[in-house]
Amino acid sequence: MILVANGGLGSAFDELELNRVLCEAYGVRIAGVIINKVLPEKYEQTKTYLAKALQQTWGIPLLGCIPDRPFLGCPALADIETLFKTSLMAGAEHKFRHYRVGDTTVVTTSLTRFLENLRTKPSRSLYICHVTRDDLILGFISEFQRRRKSDEAPFEAALIICGRQGKYKMADEIRDIIQGVQGAPIMLVEATTHEAMTKLNNFTPKLNIEDTNRVKVAVEHYEPHIDFEELLRRTAASN
């Protein structure tokens, strides 16, 4: 077995010790350890310390030490579809576009202020609004269409529209407008804006084989930091 723990000297070692004791109790041989998501500024310190500590304390090698890459933790719209068990109403061609949860805004302001945010915040931002805010929904679509015809930076924002099932309903006219838009990512979810934001903040996206860009980035990021020859040798020896 290979143990994997997230970075941080104290927390990683405590987590590994707990799992080592369980493996020992069940007679499971540990082939090695991989430390994931290590802060780049503490990478060398973490790698040096844990390699020595693991070998001296348990006689187990450190097989890999992976610096953190925040992009790999950014959900794509496809991941958000899965999270809320829904599908994009428009902009499905951008379902593998990724968004930082930290750039997500719950919009409760006026339309004017919302349009200001769309034009001044990072283009690839995620917005959440309530299904009753027809003004914000139409404003989002209008800004998308305006930007598409201009020489400004590409419009890459996405809109999550929230409303509890049975209590709030999207107007048929708004639904028709959204479904007639090409390229603006818009999603309807059955949740309050607070519930949607909470779910996003607590969400860790899984690697999706169809998300070829993130898979490529993950392979290129992890491969140089794992000793695959030693990993294969150690795991083969345990069979």
Short mmCIF file of the C-alpha atoms (twelve columns), coordinates in Angstrom:
data_MODEL
# 
_entry.id   MODEL 
# 
loop_
_atom_site.group_PDB 
_atom_site.id 
_atom_site.type_symbol 
_atom_site.label_atom_id 
_atom_site.label_alt_id 
_atom_site.label_comp_id 
_atom_site.label_asym_id 
_atom_site.label_seq_id 
_atom_site.Cartn_x 
_atom_site.Cartn_y 
_atom_site.Cartn_z 
_atom_site.pdbx_PDB_model_num 
ATOM 1   C CA . MET A 1   0.000   0.000  0.000   1 
ATOM 2   C CA . ILE A 2   1.071   3.586  -0.685  1 
ATOM 3   C CA . LEU A 3   -0.003  6.205  1.826   1 
ATOM 4   C CA . VAL A 4   -0.928  9.657  0.494   1 
ATOM 5   C CA . ALA A 5   -1.277  12.719 2.710   1 
ATOM 6   C CA . ASN A 6   -1.641  16.408 2.084   1 
ATOM 7   C CA . GLY A 7   1.298   18.708 2.801   1 
ATOM 8   C CA . GLY A 8   2.202   20.313 6.105   1 
ATOM 9   C CA . LEU A 9   4.934   18.863 8.302   1 
ATOM 10  C CA . GLY A 10  2.983   18.302 11.520  1 
ATOM 11  C CA . SER A 11  -0.434  17.500 10.068  1 
ATOM 12  C CA . ALA A 12  0.970   15.185 7.388   1 
ATOM 13  C CA . PHE A 13  3.066   13.210 9.863   1 
ATOM 14  C CA . ASP A 14  0.151   12.839 12.306  1 
ATOM 15  C CA . GLU A 15  -2.158  11.662 9.511   1 
ATOM 16  C CA . LEU A 16  0.439   9.198  8.259   1 
ATOM 17  C CA . GLU A 17  1.065   7.835  11.750  1 
ATOM 18  C CA . LEU A 18  -2.638  7.093  12.232  1 
ATOM 19  C CA . ASN A 19  -2.828  5.224  8.931   1 
ATOM 20  C CA . ARG A 20  0.490   3.428  9.562   1 
ATOM 21  C CA . VAL A 21  -0.836  2.066  12.855  1 
ATOM 22  C CA . LEU A 22  -4.001  0.806  11.123  1 
ATOM 23  C CA . CYS A 23  -1.970  -0.856 8.378   1 
ATOM 24  C CA . GLU A 24  0.256   -2.500 10.952  1 
ATOM 25  C CA . ALA A 25  -2.774  -3.769 12.885  1 
ATOM 26  C CA . TYR A 26  -4.168  -5.429 9.752   1 
ATOM 27  C CA . GLY A 27  -0.835  -6.733 8.484   1 
ATOM 28  C CA . VAL A 28  -0.723  -4.427 5.462   1 
ATOM 29  C CA . ARG A 29  2.759   -3.628 4.161   1 
ATOM 30  C CA . ILE A 30  3.391   0.032  3.347   1 
ATOM 31  C CA . ALA A 31  5.444   0.450  0.189   1 
ATOM 32  C CA . GLY A 32  5.999   4.166  0.579   1 
ATOM 33  C CA . VAL A 33  4.523   7.612  1.072   1 
ATOM 34  C CA . ILE A 34  3.486   10.428 -1.261  1 
ATOM 35  C CA . ILE A 35  2.908   13.924 0.085   1 
ATOM 36  C CA . ASN A 36  0.466   16.007 -1.924  1 
ATOM 37  C CA . LYS A 37  -0.357  19.736 -2.134  1 
ATOM 38  C CA . VAL A 38  2.779   21.049 -0.474  1 
ATOM 39  C CA . LEU A 39  3.082   24.832 -0.314  1 
ATOM 40  C CA . PRO A 40  5.696   25.807 -2.934  1 
ATOM 41  C CA . GLU A 41  7.593   28.020 -0.475  1 
ATOM 42  C CA . LYS A 42  7.931   25.067 1.929   1 
ATOM 43  C CA . TYR A 43  8.563   22.396 -0.687  1 
ATOM 44  C CA . GLU A 44  12.280  21.758 -0.126  1 
ATOM 45  C CA . GLN A 45  11.934  21.901 3.654   1 
ATOM 46  C CA . THR A 46  9.004   19.466 3.638   1 
ATOM 47  C CA . LYS A 47  10.628  17.056 1.202   1 
ATOM 48  C CA . THR A 48  13.949  16.955 3.071   1 
ATOM 49  C CA . TYR A 49  12.435  16.615 6.531   1 
ATOM 50  C CA . LEU A 50  9.830   13.958 5.688   1 
ATOM 51  C CA . ALA A 51  12.212  11.858 3.587   1 
ATOM 52  C CA . LYS A 52  14.596  11.660 6.545   1 
ATOM 53  C CA . ALA A 53  11.871  11.233 9.198   1 
ATOM 54  C CA . LEU A 54  10.029  8.474  7.337   1 
ATOM 55  C CA . GLN A 55  13.196  6.509  6.687   1 
ATOM 56  C CA . GLN A 56  14.595  6.869  10.190  1 
ATOM 57  C CA . THR A 57  11.316  6.361  12.073  1 
ATOM 58  C CA . TRP A 58  9.494   3.748  9.993   1 
ATOM 59  C CA . GLY A 59  11.998  2.592  7.393   1 
ATOM 60  C CA . ILE A 60  9.611   3.744  4.653   1 
ATOM 61  C CA . PRO A 61  10.742  5.809  1.638   1 
ATOM 62  C CA . LEU A 62  9.212   9.075  0.476   1 
ATOM 63  C CA . LEU A 63  8.171   8.210  -3.098  1 
ATOM 64  C CA . GLY A 64  6.871   11.615 -4.053  1 
ATOM 65  C CA . CYS A 65  6.461   15.163 -2.838  1 
ATOM 66  C CA . ILE A 66  4.044   17.231 -4.924  1 
ATOM 67  C CA . PRO A 67  3.914   21.041 -4.789  1 
ATOM 68  C CA . ASP A 68  0.442   22.509 -4.738  1 
ATOM 69  C CA . ARG A 69  -1.123  23.512 -8.070  1 
ATOM 70  C CA . PRO A 70  -4.332  25.479 -7.302  1 
ATOM 71  C CA . PHE A 71  -5.680  25.056 -10.848 1 
ATOM 72  C CA . LEU A 72  -6.177  21.337 -10.233 1 
ATOM 73  C CA . GLY A 73  -8.615  22.168 -7.437  1 
ATOM 74  C CA . CYS A 74  -10.663 24.583 -9.540  1 
ATOM 75  C CA . PRO A 75  -14.004 23.073 -10.576 1 
ATOM 76  C CA . ALA A 76  -15.049 23.069 -14.210 1 
ATOM 77  C CA . LEU A 77  -18.648 23.828 -15.078 1 
ATOM 78  C CA . ALA A 78  -19.063 20.093 -15.713 1 
ATOM 79  C CA . ASP A 79  -18.062 19.451 -12.097 1 
ATOM 80  C CA . ILE A 80  -20.605 22.016 -10.908 1 
ATOM 81  C CA . GLU A 81  -23.263 20.311 -13.035 1 
ATOM 82  C CA . THR A 82  -22.479 17.070 -11.205 1 
ATOM 83  C CA . LEU A 83  -22.466 18.788 -7.802  1 
ATOM 84  C CA . PHE A 84  -25.961 20.228 -8.280  1 
ATOM 85  C CA . LYS A 85  -27.315 17.397 -10.453 1 
ATOM 86  C CA . THR A 86  -28.228 19.770 -13.260 1 
ATOM 87  C CA . SER A 87  -27.113 20.782 -16.752 1 
ATOM 88  C CA . LEU A 88  -26.097 24.036 -18.371 1 
ATOM 89  C CA . MET A 89  -29.049 25.822 -19.959 1 
ATOM 90  C CA . ALA A 90  -26.661 27.617 -22.322 1 
ATOM 91  C CA . GLY A 91  -22.930 27.615 -23.006 1 
ATOM 92  C CA . ALA A 92  -22.522 23.822 -22.857 1 
ATOM 93  C CA . GLU A 93  -19.538 24.153 -25.183 1 
ATOM 94  C CA . HIS A 94  -17.667 25.700 -22.231 1 
ATOM 95  C CA . LYS A 95  -18.454 22.945 -19.705 1 
ATOM 96  C CA . PHE A 96  -14.739 22.245 -19.161 1 
ATOM 97  C CA . ARG A 97  -13.908 25.863 -18.419 1 
ATOM 98  C CA . HIS A 98  -12.520 26.130 -14.869 1 
ATOM 99  C CA . TYR A 99  -13.331 28.699 -12.199 1 
ATOM 100 C CA . ARG A 100 -11.685 29.678 -8.931  1 
ATOM 101 C CA . VAL A 101 -14.232 29.373 -6.135  1 
ATOM 102 C CA . GLY A 102 -12.552 32.425 -4.598  1 
ATOM 103 C CA . ASP A 103 -13.723 34.454 -7.595  1 
ATOM 104 C CA . THR A 104 -17.379 33.546 -6.987  1 
ATOM 105 C CA . THR A 105 -19.802 36.358 -6.119  1 
ATOM 106 C CA . VAL A 106 -23.358 36.113 -4.806  1 
ATOM 107 C CA . VAL A 107 -25.080 39.038 -6.519  1 
ATOM 108 C CA . THR A 108 -27.599 40.937 -4.386  1 
ATOM 109 C CA . THR A 109 -26.846 44.421 -5.697  1 
ATOM 110 C CA . SER A 110 -28.479 46.572 -8.342  1 
ATOM 111 C CA . LEU A 111 -28.196 45.803 -12.031 1 
ATOM 112 C CA . THR A 112 -25.903 48.799 -12.496 1 
ATOM 113 C CA . ARG A 113 -23.465 47.551 -9.874  1 
ATOM 114 C CA . PHE A 114 -23.594 44.031 -11.312 1 
ATOM 115 C CA . LEU A 115 -22.700 45.329 -14.769 1 
ATOM 116 C CA . GLU A 116 -19.798 47.269 -13.238 1 
ATOM 117 C CA . ASN A 117 -18.521 44.043 -11.666 1 
ATOM 118 C CA . LEU A 118 -18.831 42.170 -14.948 1 
ATOM 119 C CA . ARG A 119 -16.647 44.812 -16.598 1 
ATOM 120 C CA . THR A 120 -14.041 45.282 -13.851 1 
ATOM 121 C CA . LYS A 121 -13.616 41.911 -12.119 1 
ATOM 122 C CA . PRO A 122 -11.556 39.092 -13.698 1 
ATOM 123 C CA . SER A 123 -13.331 37.972 -16.858 1 
ATOM 124 C CA . ARG A 124 -13.440 34.331 -15.743 1 
ATOM 125 C CA . SER A 125 -15.580 34.830 -12.642 1 
ATOM 126 C CA . LEU A 126 -18.541 32.862 -11.355 1 
ATOM 127 C CA . TYR A 127 -21.710 34.677 -10.298 1 
ATOM 128 C CA . ILE A 128 -24.715 33.431 -8.310  1 
ATOM 129 C CA . CYS A 129 -28.101 35.129 -8.324  1 
ATOM 130 C CA . HIS A 130 -31.688 34.329 -7.376  1 
ATOM 131 C CA . VAL A 131 -34.156 33.135 -9.986  1 
ATOM 132 C CA . THR A 132 -36.426 36.113 -9.270  1 
ATOM 133 C CA . ARG A 133 -33.737 38.596 -10.396 1 
ATOM 134 C CA . ASP A 134 -34.773 38.804 -14.037 1 
ATOM 135 C CA . ASP A 135 -32.856 42.095 -14.315 1 
ATOM 136 C CA . LEU A 136 -29.542 40.428 -13.414 1 
ATOM 137 C CA . ILE A 137 -30.131 37.469 -15.718 1 
ATOM 138 C CA . LEU A 138 -30.946 39.723 -18.678 1 
ATOM 139 C CA . GLY A 139 -28.057 42.032 -17.766 1 
ATOM 140 C CA . PHE A 140 -25.633 39.086 -17.809 1 
ATOM 141 C CA . ILE A 141 -26.863 38.040 -21.270 1 
ATOM 142 C CA . SER A 142 -26.732 41.615 -22.570 1 
ATOM 143 C CA . GLU A 143 -23.155 42.106 -21.367 1 
ATOM 144 C CA . PHE A 144 -22.158 38.803 -22.960 1 
ATOM 145 C CA . GLN A 145 -23.643 39.872 -26.283 1 
ATOM 146 C CA . ARG A 146 -22.093 43.352 -26.080 1 
ATOM 147 C CA . ARG A 147 -18.640 41.941 -25.291 1 
ATOM 148 C CA . ARG A 148 -18.871 39.440 -28.127 1 
ATOM 149 C CA . LYS A 149 -19.259 42.303 -30.618 1 
ATOM 150 C CA . SER A 150 -16.500 44.467 -29.103 1 
ATOM 151 C CA . ASP A 151 -12.704 44.349 -29.143 1 
ATOM 152 C CA . GLU A 152 -12.534 43.914 -25.359 1 
ATOM 153 C CA . ALA A 153 -11.261 40.853 -23.518 1 
ATOM 154 C CA . PRO A 154 -13.337 37.693 -24.086 1 
ATOM 155 C CA . PHE A 155 -16.363 37.289 -21.822 1 
ATOM 156 C CA . GLU A 156 -15.730 34.162 -19.737 1 
ATOM 157 C CA . ALA A 157 -18.046 34.699 -16.774 1 
ATOM 158 C CA . ALA A 158 -20.660 32.101 -15.826 1 
ATOM 159 C CA . LEU A 159 -23.989 32.533 -14.033 1 
ATOM 160 C CA . ILE A 160 -25.606 30.133 -11.562 1 
ATOM 161 C CA . ILE A 161 -29.301 30.900 -11.030 1 
ATOM 162 C CA . CYS A 162 -30.749 29.617 -7.761  1 
ATOM 163 C CA . GLY A 163 -34.268 28.889 -6.599  1 
ATOM 164 C CA . ARG A 164 -35.880 26.329 -4.318  1 
ATOM 165 C CA . GLN A 165 -38.053 23.802 -6.121  1 
ATOM 166 C CA . GLY A 166 -41.748 24.341 -5.593  1 
ATOM 167 C CA . LYS A 167 -41.299 27.852 -4.226  1 
ATOM 168 C CA . TYR A 168 -39.691 29.874 -7.028  1 
ATOM 169 C CA . LYS A 169 -40.014 29.297 -10.757 1 
ATOM 170 C CA . MET A 170 -38.117 30.787 -13.665 1 
ATOM 171 C CA . ALA A 171 -40.386 32.757 -15.975 1 
ATOM 172 C CA . ASP A 172 -40.996 30.971 -19.258 1 
ATOM 173 C CA . GLU A 173 -39.965 34.090 -21.174 1 
ATOM 174 C CA . ILE A 174 -36.595 34.195 -19.364 1 
ATOM 175 C CA . ARG A 175 -36.065 30.489 -19.993 1 
ATOM 176 C CA . ASP A 176 -36.703 30.979 -23.707 1 
ATOM 177 C CA . ILE A 177 -34.203 33.852 -23.871 1 
ATOM 178 C CA . ILE A 178 -31.500 31.847 -22.080 1 
ATOM 179 C CA . GLN A 179 -31.960 28.811 -24.289 1 
ATOM 180 C CA . GLY A 180 -31.659 31.032 -27.346 1 
ATOM 181 C CA . VAL A 181 -28.258 32.377 -26.291 1 
ATOM 182 C CA . GLN A 182 -25.156 30.757 -27.786 1 
ATOM 183 C CA . GLY A 183 -22.007 30.682 -25.674 1 
ATOM 184 C CA . ALA A 184 -22.998 32.287 -22.348 1 
ATOM 185 C CA . PRO A 185 -22.659 29.655 -19.576 1 
ATOM 186 C CA . ILE A 186 -25.851 29.751 -17.497 1 
ATOM 187 C CA . MET A 187 -27.030 27.089 -15.071 1 
ATOM 188 C CA . LEU A 188 -30.211 26.704 -13.001 1 
ATOM 189 C CA . VAL A 189 -29.913 24.905 -9.652  1 
ATOM 190 C CA . GLU A 190 -32.502 23.935 -7.058  1 
ATOM 191 C CA . ALA A 191 -30.966 25.576 -4.005  1 
ATOM 192 C CA . THR A 192 -30.844 28.879 -2.196  1 
ATOM 193 C CA . THR A 193 -27.960 31.197 -3.038  1 
ATOM 194 C CA . HIS A 194 -26.510 30.500 0.416   1 
ATOM 195 C CA . GLU A 195 -26.737 26.725 -0.069  1 
ATOM 196 C CA . ALA A 196 -25.111 26.995 -3.498  1 
ATOM 197 C CA . MET A 197 -22.221 29.088 -2.197  1 
ATOM 198 C CA . THR A 198 -21.701 26.752 0.767   1 
ATOM 199 C CA . LYS A 199 -21.638 23.684 -1.492  1 
ATOM 200 C CA . LEU A 200 -19.107 25.303 -3.817  1 
ATOM 201 C CA . ASN A 201 -16.842 26.307 -0.931  1 
ATOM 202 C CA . ASN A 202 -16.866 22.741 0.427   1 
ATOM 203 C CA . PHE A 203 -16.498 21.064 -2.961  1 
ATOM 204 C CA . THR A 204 -13.379 19.200 -4.085  1 
ATOM 205 C CA . PRO A 205 -13.659 18.278 -7.780  1 
ATOM 206 C CA . LYS A 206 -12.525 14.818 -8.865  1 
ATOM 207 C CA . LEU A 207 -10.346 14.242 -11.885 1 
ATOM 208 C CA . ASN A 208 -12.611 13.769 -14.903 1 
ATOM 209 C CA . ILE A 209 -11.142 11.768 -17.786 1 
ATOM 210 C CA . GLU A 210 -13.212 13.859 -20.216 1 
ATOM 211 C CA . ASP A 211 -11.582 17.034 -18.929 1 
ATOM 212 C CA . THR A 212 -8.521  16.526 -21.115 1 
ATOM 213 C CA . ASN A 213 -6.926  19.874 -20.277 1 
ATOM 214 C CA . ARG A 214 -6.913  19.255 -16.520 1 
ATOM 215 C CA . VAL A 215 -5.785  15.642 -17.019 1 
ATOM 216 C CA . LYS A 216 -2.861  16.876 -19.141 1 
ATOM 217 C CA . VAL A 217 -1.902  19.501 -16.564 1 
ATOM 218 C CA . ALA A 218 -2.134  16.936 -13.743 1 
ATOM 219 C CA . VAL A 219 0.109   14.417 -15.518 1 
ATOM 220 C CA . GLU A 220 2.691   17.060 -16.381 1 
ATOM 221 C CA . HIS A 221 2.615   18.399 -12.834 1 
ATOM 222 C CA . TYR A 222 2.808   15.102 -10.907 1 
ATOM 223 C CA . GLU A 223 5.133   13.061 -13.109 1 
ATOM 224 C CA . PRO A 224 8.419   14.867 -12.334 1 
ATOM 225 C CA . HIS A 225 7.819   14.713 -8.580  1 
ATOM 226 C CA . ILE A 226 7.199   10.965 -8.152  1 
ATOM 227 C CA . ASP A 227 9.897   8.302  -8.239  1 
ATOM 228 C CA . PHE A 228 7.984   5.824  -10.396 1 
ATOM 229 C CA . GLU A 229 10.863  3.348  -10.684 1 
ATOM 230 C CA . GLU A 230 11.096  3.036  -6.901  1 
ATOM 231 C CA . LEU A 231 7.310   2.986  -6.613  1 
ATOM 232 C CA . LEU A 232 7.022   0.074  -9.046  1 
ATOM 233 C CA . ARG A 233 9.903   -1.762 -7.400  1 
ATOM 234 C CA . ARG A 234 8.421   -1.368 -3.923  1 
ATOM 235 C CA . THR A 235 4.877   -2.309 -4.929  1 
ATOM 236 C CA . ALA A 236 6.085   -5.316 -6.960  1 
ATOM 237 C CA . ALA A 237 8.056   -6.512 -3.977  1 
ATOM 238 C CA . SER A 238 4.936   -6.451 -1.844  1 
ATOM 239 C CA . ASN A 239 2.958   -8.773 -4.157  1 
# 
